[in-house]
Amino acid sequence: MELNIGSDDPVDSIMLHIRGSGDDVLRVVFRLAEALNCKVLDCAEGELITPRQTSGWHAFQQYRDHALGTTVG
């Protein structure tokens, strides 16, 4: 996970660049959002996601794996 913030003070947004696969990273993302009292935006879908609604993350992984030719099955 890569964390990017702008140069503004105070910071008004954080961008997380997630690499890898699986849902384990989502626990960290949502814990960070909770600690910062903010919401999680899925840039691929342009919508907010919640711990119970992560279809954008799964769709991204499928797209990425297909584009890289690493799909299983």
Secondary structure, 3 states (H helix, E strand, C coil): CEEEECCCCCCCCEEEECCCCCCHHHHHHHHHHHHHCCCEEECCCCEEEECCECHHHHHHHHHHHHHHCCCCC
